[in-house]
Amino acid sequence: MSEQVFKQLAERTNGDVYIGVVGPVRVGKSTFVKKVMEMVVLPNIEFDDERKRALDELPQSSPGPVIMTAEPKFVPAQSAQIGIGDNGLSFRIRLADCVGYVIDGVKGYEDENGPKFVQTPWHNEPIPFQEAAKIGTDKVIRDHANIGVVVTTDGTVNGIKRSAAEVAERQIIEELREIGKPFVIVLNSTMPAHENTIRLRNELLERYNVPVHAVAIEQLTKKDIAYILQEALYEFPVEVIEVEKPDWLDVLDEIHPIHLTLNEAIEHMTSSIGKIRDVEHATSVLSQIDFVKSCELQEVDPGLGVATVRLAINEDTYKAACNEWLSEPIDTKKDWLLFIKESAQAKEEQKRFKNAIEQARRDGYGVTLPTMEEFTPSEPELIQQNNFYGVRMKAKAASYHIIRIDMGSEFSPLIGSEFHSQQLLKDLRYAFEHDREALWSTQLFGTPLHEVLTESIRYKMEAIPKSAKERMRLTIERMVNEGERGIVTFVI
């Protein structure tokens, strides 16, 4: 028995695997429950007393059309703690064996006086056997099981005609779908490999779009049980879809066209996935994007309901994204190395000025600290103060003082007519209130507004004499080195 199957089932059901075995009456449900109990549950129950009690609780089964089960039977009566595999995977398991929906051709639900009446926990008065069987089946489907196994027949079991089983089969499956319960279909047949059985299996697969396993339940094997439960596991809904993208995409802005296209496709893919087995087919949605090289299903964890999809992007798309930040496209390896070298140097310089710029932006004044290479030392000398001696050494190093100057700029052109001026005013006010980017991009005499204002500021900067700039520098240098806090300077 596959340990991995039960491990994933235990994860998905919080350690409680409740299998509801439902279907028409007399199609092999009780036999299926007995087989699962004998092959999987009983051998793995840890305690002897609990194993013996579970053995005594096994449902009755027999050939023929006579109904043997009178009410839903839970085996074991209390969920059994079982251990699977070398690692001792531990979880609780319980199977619910239903009476099933009564169909034509079966016996045991009527006597010479008509329908049998039975006492149920759901009514104060006895109710007809048929009604009790249906209620019990519905209770198992809705309230007790987290996995449904619908047992039906091809008409070769217990003399039950296929046409009689088909009506109840359809009703049960409709109810399972209505409540969203994951389930599989077991087609019980005395000749599971016969072409007619295979044809019916394919018809059921197409009609209900769920796994259908054709098998002779009397000859059920551990491998069959593992396959049936594995297929049921893949019918569970998907909880999370993780998409692994190339890490260089993290550098791009969230509003970059590549991200927007991928996010839209991922959303569309996610909406088309209902259960675990749908994931692999849904990856084709991402594969259709022109810049996607491949999209593969990397991993599926049915136990947690997590699917991982890995994306690969075309190299040309990567190069195009790089070129968006370059003044000129880079094609050769030599040019790339030169660019990387220059970028490394620029990055090192930027580190030095980054904090100073942030200080100037925040406080109006920022200072860079010199590097070791920039210090110019003087020759050490001996000094004396009274009876004490010491050593003095001076050094100079360049530091850059960044001052934030809030420069004003004005644009006040004479347009001509009042009408055109009012129109321009209206456009500028609207952009001012709703879209600042559009405001700066407004064309004035063929030039964007931000360039007009920038040119005005450049003119003011160039108008400051070099001598004034030098005197300002010397004044700050004196304040820093000599601590002249009360200095008053007139820069002319």
Rosetta blueprint (number, residue, H / E / L):
1 M L
2 S L
3 E H
4 Q H
5 V H
6 F H
7 K H
8 Q H
9 L H
10 A H
11 E H
12 R H
13 T L
14 N L
15 G L
16 D E
17 V E
18 Y E
19 I E
20 G E
21 V E
22 V E
23 G L
24 P E
25 V L
26 R L
27 V L
28 G L
29 K H
30 S H
31 T H
32 F H
33 V H
34 K H
35 K H
36 V H
37 M H
38 E H
39 M H
40 V H
41 V H
42 L H
43 P H
44 N H
45 I E
46 E L
47 F L
48 D H
49 D H
50 E H
51 R H
52 K H
53 R H
54 A H
55 L H
56 D H
57 E L
58 L L
59 P L
60 Q L
61 S L
62 S L
63 P L
64 G L
65 P L
66 V E
67 I L
68 M L
69 T L
70 A L
71 E L
72 P L
73 K E
74 F E
75 V E
76 P E
77 A E
78 Q E
79 S E
80 A E
81 Q E
82 I E
83 G E
84 I E
85 G L
86 D L
87 N L
88 G L
89 L E
90 S E
91 F E
92 R E
93 I E
94 R E
95 L E
96 A E
97 D E
98 C L
99 V L
100 G L
101 Y E
102 V L
103 I L
104 D L
105 G L
106 V L
107 K E
108 G L
109 Y L
110 E E
111 D E
112 E L
113 N L
114 G E
115 P E
116 K L
117 F E
118 V E
119 Q L
120 T L
121 P L
122 W L
123 H L
124 N L
125 E L
126 P L
127 I E
128 P E
129 F H
130 Q H
131 E H
132 A H
133 A H
134 K H
135 I H
136 G H
137 T H
138 D H
139 K H
140 V H
141 I H
142 R H
143 D H
144 H H
145 A L
146 N L
147 I E
148 G E
149 V E
150 V E
151 V E
152 T E
153 T E
154 D L
155 G L
156 T L
157 V L
158 N L
159 G L
160 I L
161 K L
162 R H
163 S H
164 A H
165 A H
166 E H
167 V H
168 A H
169 E H
170 R H
171 Q H
172 I H
173 I H
174 E H
175 E H
176 L H
177 R H
178 E H
179 I H
180 G L
181 K L
182 P L
183 F E
184 V E
185 I E
186 V E
187 L E
188 N E
189 S L
190 T L
191 M L
192 P L
193 A L
194 H L
195 E H
196 N H
197 T H
198 I H
199 R H
200 L H
201 R H
202 N H
203 E H
204 L H
205 L H
206 E H
207 R H
208 Y H
209 N L
210 V L
211 P L
212 V E
213 H E
214 A E
215 V E
216 A L
217 I H
218 E H
219 Q H
220 L L
221 T L
222 K H
223 K H
224 D H
225 I H
226 A H
227 Y H
228 I H
229 L H
230 Q H
231 E H
232 A H
233 L H
234 Y L
235 E L
236 F L
237 P E
238 V L
239 E L
240 V E
241 I E
242 E E
243 V E
244 E E
245 K L
246 P L
247 D H
248 W H
249 L H
250 D H
251 V H
252 L L
253 D L
254 E L
255 I L
256 H L
257 P H
258 I H
259 H H
260 L H
261 T H
262 L H
263 N H
264 E H
265 A H
266 I H
267 E H
268 H H
269 M H
270 T H
271 S H
272 S L
273 I L
274 G L
275 K E
276 I H
277 R H
278 D H
279 V H
280 E H
281 H H
282 A H
283 T L
284 S H
285 V H
286 L H
287 S H
288 Q L
289 I L
290 D L
291 F L
292 V E
293 K E
294 S E
295 C E
296 E E
297 L E
298 Q E
299 E E
300 V E
301 D E
302 P L
303 G L
304 L L
305 G L
306 V E
307 A E
308 T E
309 V E
310 R E
311 L E
312 A E
313 I E
314 N L
315 E H
316 D H
317 T H
318 Y H
319 K H
320 A H
321 A H
322 C H
323 N H
324 E L
325 W L
326 L L
327 S L
328 E L
329 P L
330 I L
331 D L
332 T L
333 K H
334 K H
335 D H
336 W H
337 L H
338 L H
339 F H
340 I H
341 K H
342 E H
343 S H
344 A H
345 Q H
346 A H
347 K H
348 E H
349 E H
350 Q H
351 K H
352 R H
353 F H
354 K H
355 N H
356 A H
357 I H
358 E H
359 Q H
360 A H
361 R H
362 R H
363 D H
364 G L
365 Y E
366 G E
367 V E
368 T L
369 L L
370 P L
371 T L
372 M H
373 E H
374 E H
375 F L
376 T E
377 P E
378 S L
379 E L
380 P L
381 E E
382 L E
383 I E
384 Q E
385 Q E
386 N L
387 N L
388 F E
389 Y E
390 G E
391 V E
392 R E
393 M L
394 K L
395 A E
396 K E
397 A L
398 A L
399 S L
400 Y L
401 H E
402 I E
403 I E
404 R L
405 I L
406 D L
407 M L
408 G L
409 S L
410 E L
411 F L
412 S L
413 P L
414 L L
415 I L
416 G L
417 S L
418 E H
419 F H
420 H H
421 S H
422 Q H
423 Q H
424 L H
425 L H
426 K H
427 D H
428 L H
429 R H
430 Y H
431 A H
432 F H
433 E H
434 H H
435 D L
436 R H
437 E H
438 A H
439 L H
440 W H
441 S L
442 T L
443 Q E
444 L E
445 F L
446 G L
447 T E
448 P E
449 L H
450 H H
451 E H
452 V H
453 L H
454 T H
455 E H
456 S H
457 I H
458 R H
459 Y H
460 K H
461 M H
462 E H
463 A L
464 I L
465 P L
466 K H
467 S H
468 A H
469 K H
470 E H
471 R H
472 M H
473 R H
474 L H
475 T H
476 I H
477 E H
478 R H
479 M H
480 V H
481 N H
482 E H
483 G L
484 E L
485 R L
486 G L
487 I L
488 V L
489 T L
490 F L
491 V L
492 I L
